[in-house]
């Protein structure tokens, strides 16, 4: 479904394994395994020397052959014809008894590591290992719908969920990190330092949930200030506090719902139009695209005509220097660095335009006075 998914998966998987190896090595006494390996080498060397003395010529080549026989015997693939005397058979039996016992201990430790790896991963106690992914902090109904949206073919980023739960609330749709969204170690396990964006969802509708979201934003900004942070807010009064925490974008779902309900009461059918546009109905999906140099200096009307003619897209706003202009006047002309927010059928219809990678700004639409507004 995604180009290069197999390569990304293997890279992330190897990073997870390395993380678990480092975790286990901090808990295990290395001297124990070194002693086992040294003991195995001593047993094999002693057996090879005994067989060389008892049955072979005293040459380095003969000792090398006996040493190789000892290693293969421990691994269960030894050549029984290499020993021909009763004393040689006794040495062979002792080698099998002690050597295989030591090897079994080492193998058991490796199997234990694999079992521990699988258990920790299933319990959300591992590390994501992704790069350029999206971290969802917290869980609610919005997060559930968000995961479903990010699983569509329009998105190519992996998703990591950080939440205090016994099992992965997203199922197989996202990698799960069980932990505290305000804890630096848990955020690091989610790969926040190499993430593309973090979406913070309050676990309930209380003011306390908003306060916890602010602490999450502060933790992320401290660890990875370059990561784009988007937060869902319960109480509109808390928006200013989130701004002080340097959050990139704020979504007050209750305010949006109230405004849309009020408008729908006055203009029947408006909610269906907005829902179809935001949810990606037939022929409608929101995109933010970079405008090439060939668009510089053109008016907003000409931009709208070009986008409609060439890409079957409708222009909603133009982003410039941290501000977004919705329904600008007819004399508004494009400048270097401008991006356009459009409604289009798919990314394919927008080709060869590229989606904008810069952090989008908040778009404000004032439906009362019909005037464009902007907010930094």
N, C-alpha and C positions, 0 to 999 in steps of 0.2 A: 504494500500500500504506500510505502514511503521509500524514496530513493535512498539507498545507503543504509536502510534500517538494520540489515544484518551486521554491517561494520560497526554501527553505533552500538548495537546490542552487545557485541563481543567486547568492544572497548569498555563499556559500562560494567559488564560482567567481570572482566579482569580487574578493574579498579575495585570492585566490591571484594573480590577474592583477596587482593593485596591488603585491603583495609582489615579484613578478618584475620589474615595472617599476622599482621602487626599487632592486632588486639590480643590474639592468642599467645604470641611470643612474649608479650609483657606479663602474662599470667603463668607461664610455664617455666620451670627451671631448665635452662638449656643444658646444664651440666648432666642432667639425666639422659638426654638423648645423645650427647657426645660420649657419655660413658657406654651406652648401648652400642653405638657405632664402633667405638674403640674395642669393646669386648668382642664384637663380631669379627673385626679385622684380626684380633689376636687369635681367636679360635680357628679361623680359616688359615692363617699363617702357620699356626702350630700343626694343624692337620696336614698341610701341604709339606712342611718340613719332615714330619714323621713318615709320610708316604715316600718322600724322596730318599730318605735314609734307609727305609726298609726294603723298597722295591726298585728304585730307579738309580741311575747314575748321578753322582754328585756334581751336577752341572747347573748353571743358571737356567738353561733351557728346560731341563727336567723339572726344576723347582717352579718355573713359570707355568708349565703344563699342569703340575699338581695344584698350584694355586688357582688356576682357572677351573680345574675340576672341583676344588673346594667351593668356589663361588657358585658354580652351577648346581652342586649338590645341595647347598643351602636353599637355592631357588627351586629345588625340586626337579631339576633337569640334568642331574649329574650322570656321567657315563659309568655304569656299574663295572665295565670291563677294565677300568683304569687300575683297580686293585685286584690282586690275584692271590694274596696270602691271607691266612687267618688273622694275623696281626693287622693287616691292611683293612680287613673287613671290620675289625673292632674299631679302628680309627674312623672308618666311614660311618659306623653306627653312632659313635660319640659325636662326630661332627653333625650328623643329622639331628641328634637329640638337642644339643646345645645351640647349634647355629640356627636351626629352624625356630627354636624357642625364642631366641633373641630377635630374629626377623619378624616373627609373629607379633612380638611386643611393639615393634616399630610400626608394623602394618596396622595394628589395633589403634595406635595413636593417630595415624593418618585417617583411618575410618572414623574415629571419634571427632576429628576436626571437620570432616565432611558432614557428619550428623549435626554437629554444633552449628555449622554454617547454615544448613537447611532450616534448623529450628530457629535460629536468630533471624534469618530472613523472613520466615513465616510470621514471627512475632513482631516484626517491624523494628528490630534492634540492629539492623545492618546499616550500610551507607549506600546512598543512591548511585554514585559513580557517574552520573550524567553531566553533560556540559550543554549550556545554552538551553536549559529546560525551564519549565514553569513550576514554581513551588506554590502550592495551595496551603495556606496556614489556617487551620481550623476547619470545622465541618458544619454545614447546615443544608437546607434545601437548595439554596443558591449554589453551593459548592457542587451538589449532585448534578444540577442542570449544567453547571460550568464544565464539569468533567465530560458530560455527554457532548457538549459543543466542541470541546477541544479534541475529542476523538474523531471528529469528522475529517474528511480528506482535505479540507481547506487549511488545516494546521499540521505542521511537521515537527512540533516541539514535543518532547517527552514531558510527562507530568509527574510530580512528586507531591504526595499529601503528607503533611505533618499534623498529627492529631493524637490526643490522649484517648486511645481505645484499645481493646483487646485484639481486634482484627481490623483488616483493611476495609474502611467504609466504602471505598471506591471499587472493591473487587479487583478484577484483573485489568481494569482500565488505567491504573496508575500505580507507581511504586509507593509503598507505604513506609513511613518513618514514624514509629511510635515515640512521642515525646512532647515536650513543652515548647510551644511556639515562641516563648520568650527566652528560652535557654540557648545559649550560644553553641554548646556542644551538639544539641539536637538539630539546630539549624545547619551546622557544619555537616552533620551526617546527611542532611537533605541536599547538600551541595549548594548552599545559598551563595557561596563566594563565586561560583561559576555559573549561576543561573542567569537567565535573560530577564525574568520578571518574577515578582512575588505577589500573590493575591491573598489578602487577609479577609477571612470571613468570620464574623462573630458567631459563637456557638449557640447563642440565644439572643432574645431581643432586649436584654437588660442593659442598663447603663454600665454595669460592671463589665459586661462583655466588650463594650466600647473602650473602657479603660485598659482592658487586657490587649485589645487590638493596638492601642497606642504604644504599649510596652513592646509589642511585637515589632511594630514599625521602627521603634528606637533601636531594638536589638539588630534588626536587619541593616539599618543605616550605619550602625557602628561596625558591623562585620563587612558589609558589601555596599557601600554608598552608591556604586555604579548600577546596582540592580534597580529596575523600575518597580515601584511599589504601588499597588492599587488596592484600595480598602473599601469594604462595604460598611456603612455607618448606620447605626440604629437611630440615634438621636441627632437631629440637625444642629442642635446647640453645641455639639462636640466637634463640628467640622473645623473650627478655628484651632482647636487643640491638635488635630491631625495635621493642619497646615504647619504649625510650629514644629511638629515632629519631622518635617520635610518629606511628607508623603507626596508622591507624584500625582496621583489621581484619587478622587473621593467620589463614591457613589452613595447617595442617600436614597435607598430604595423606597422608603415610605414617602418621601417628598415627591419623587417621580410618580409613584402610584397615585398620590392624592391629586397632583396636577393633571395627570392624564384622565382620571375619573371626572374631575371638574370640567375639563375640556370636552370629554365625551358626552357629558350631560347637555352641553350647549350645542355640540356638533356631532350628531349621531354618526357612528361608523369610524370616528377618528381613532379609537383604540385599536380597531382591527388593522387599520393602515400602519400605525406605529408598531404594533406587535409583529405584523408581517415583515416590516422593514428590519426590525431588530433581531427577530428570530430567524431571519433568512428564509422567507417564503419563496414562492415561485417568482423568479426574476428579480429578487431583491436581497441584497446582502451588503452590509456596510464595509467599505474599504477606505484606507488612507494611502494615497499613492503619491510618489514623487513626480514632480512636473519637470520635464526636460527643458533644456535651454531654448528649444524652438518655441516654447510657450511664453517666453519672457516678453513683457510689454503688452500682451493681449488683454482685452477687457474681460470682465467676468461673463458678459453675454457671449463673447466669442468662445471663451473656454467652455461654457455650457453647451454651445452649439457643436464644438469639436468633439467633446466627450460623448454627446448624444449620437453624433454621426459616425464616429470611428469606433466607439466602444459600447454603444447602447447603455450609457451610464448617465445618471443624473447628479449634478453637482449640488451638494448641500452646504459646504463651507470651505473656506480657504484658511490654512494655518500658516502663520508668519511670526517668527521671532517670539515664540512662546505664547502667542495669542491666536484665537480662532475667530474668524469673521463669518457669521452666518447671514445669508441673504444680503451681501454687500451691495452698495449702490452701483448703478450701471457704469459710472466712471472709474470704478475700482479696477486697477491693472496689476498684473502679476509681476512680482519681483524675484530676484535670485533667492533660492532656498525655500520658496513657497511649496506647500503640499496641498492636496485637495482631498476632502472627504466626500466620497461619492457613494451612490447606490448603484450596484451593478449585478448582473446575473451570476457571474463567477470570475475567478482570476483569469480564466482563459479569455474572456471578452475584453479584459483590460490590457492584455499583452500588446505591445512590449513594455508598457508602463510597469514600474516596480513598486511594490508596497513600501511605504515609508517605514524606516527602522527607528527613527527618533521617537522619543517618548511623546505621545500625543498630549495635547493640552485639553483643558476642560472647555467644552462647547456649551454656550449659554444661549438659549432661544427665548426671546421675550415675545410671546404671542399676543400680548395686550396692545402694544403700540406698534407692532410690526417693524421695529427698527433693529438693525443688526447690533449685536453687543459682543463684547469680548472680555475675557478674563485671563490674567496671567497666572 
